[in-house]
Amino acid sequence: MTTPARARTPCRVPSAASAAASADARDPEIALTLDLPPAMRRRLALRGGEAERQRIVWYDDARSSLAARNLALAESETSWLVLADGIVRLAMPRRAALATLCAEAGLSPAGPLRVCARFEGGGRDLGRSGGVHRMLWQGRLITADGASQPIARLVLHGMAEKLAIAALAAA
């Protein structure tokens, strides 16, 4: 499977095709995000329930200090999210102050936060199988400089051992 060319962005965007292991050895959950080629996008789009419309905005400072530590600060339509290695570690209602979220999560950006990228599209829950939860995200990724590209990503989330078995079976 080939990874499509990515739009240029002035800062790193979380959730690029990667396997991200939890830093906490007691929490063996991992997330695996795969960029999908067009043929597979069409096939998976036929499965699952209704797509839930989403708009997600990622923030970082000018030096991408959060991304350098595999952290992401994201804003959905209802929540602020802190992700570590691709897994949500803290969520607060959007009405919460951003400073409170950063303090509680131990985030210390090197300067003012700015928009890195945003996703507009939908998420479709493909269910759970073999201990692995599957979610399909399709839409557009728009970078801070306005470049836009269609994306489709399959996110697999579960216990490390179960996810490794599923990934090897799909290879």
N, C-alpha and C positions, 0 to 999 in steps of 0.2 A: 504494500500500500504506500503510495507516495503522499507526501504532505504538500498541500497547495502553497503557492507563494503567499507570503504574508505582506499585508500593507505596512509601510514604514510607520513607525511610531517613535516619538522622541523619548519614550520611557518604556520599560519592559511591561508587558501586559500579562497578568497572571493567567494560569490555565492553558499555557501553550502545551502541545503534545508532550506529556511527561508523566512519569510515575513519581508520585510524591509520598514518601513514607513519613509517618508521624515521628516527631522528635522524641516523643515520650514512649519509652520501650514498653510501658504498661498498657498502652493504647495501640494495638497492632492494626488499627484501621488505616487503609490507604485509599487514595483516589487516583484513578488513571483516566486521563483525558485524551481522547483520540480524535484527530481531524479526519473527517470522512470524505472519500472521493464521491463525485456526483452519483454514480450508479448505486452505491450503498446508501446514500442519502435518500434516494427515491424509495428504495426497498424498505428502509426503516420507517420512513414517514407514513407508510401504510399501516403500521402496527401501533398499538397503544391507544390511549384515550385522546381526549381533546387536548390541543396545545394550549397551555396557559401563557397568555401574553406577558412579557417581561421587558423591563428596561433596567439595566444594571450599569452603574457608572463606577469606574475605578479611579482612585486617587493615589497620588504619591507626591513626594517633593521633587524639586528640580534635579536632584542627584540620584533619584530612584533608590533611596536608602531602604525603603520598606521592601521593595522587590529584591534587593540585594540580599536580604535576610529571609527570602521566601515567604514574605508576609504580603498581604493585600488588604486594603481598606476599600470596601465597596458599599454602594448605596443602592438599595432596591426601592421599589415603590412604597414599601412599608417599613423597612429596617435598615439599620447600619450593620454591616457584617465585617468581622475581622477573620481573615483566613490565614492559616499557617499550613504551608505545604499543600495547598489546594483544598483543605478541609475547614469548614466553618468552626471556629473555636469560640467565638463570642458573637452574639446578636443582641441588638437593642432596638427598641422602637425608634422610628425615624425622628420622633419628637424629642428624643434625648439629645443633649448637647454633645457635639462632636468632641469637645475637650474632655467630657466625662468618659466617653467611649475610649479615647486614646489613653487616658490615665488608667482606666480599669484594665485595659489590654496590655499596658506597658509599652505602648507605641510612643516613640519619640522621633518624629520626622525631623530632618535636618533643616527644615525651613517651611515656608508656607505650602500647604497642599494645593495641588492643581489637578485638573482632570487629565488622566492619561488616555483613557479610551472609554467607549460605551458600547453596550450590546443592546440591540433592539430586535426583538423577535419573539420566539415562543419556546417553551420547554414542554416536552411530552414525556410523561412517566411511562417507561416501558416495563415496569414491574421489577420484581425480585425473583431471581432464579439461582439456585445453588449457593445461597448466602451472599449473592452479589446484587446490589440495587443498580438498575440501569436507567439513565435519563438521557434523552436526546434533546439537544439545543440547536435550533435552526434560526437564522436571522442574519443580521448585518453587524459587523464589527466596524465601528467608526473611531478612528484615531483622533488625537488632539489636534492634528493638523488638517483634519477634514477628510482624509483618505478613507474610503469605505470599500468593504469587500464582503461578499456573502460567505457565511461560515456554517458548518454543521459539525457539531462535536458530540461524541458519545462519551458520557461520563459514567464510569464504573466506580462504585464505592462499596467497600466492605472490608471484612477481616483480611489481613494480608495473605494468609494461606489460601483462602477461598478465591480471592481475586487473582492470585498467581496461577491457580489451576484453571480458572476461566480464561485468562489471557493466553496461557499455553495451548489450551484447546482451540482457541480462535486463530492461533498463528499458523 
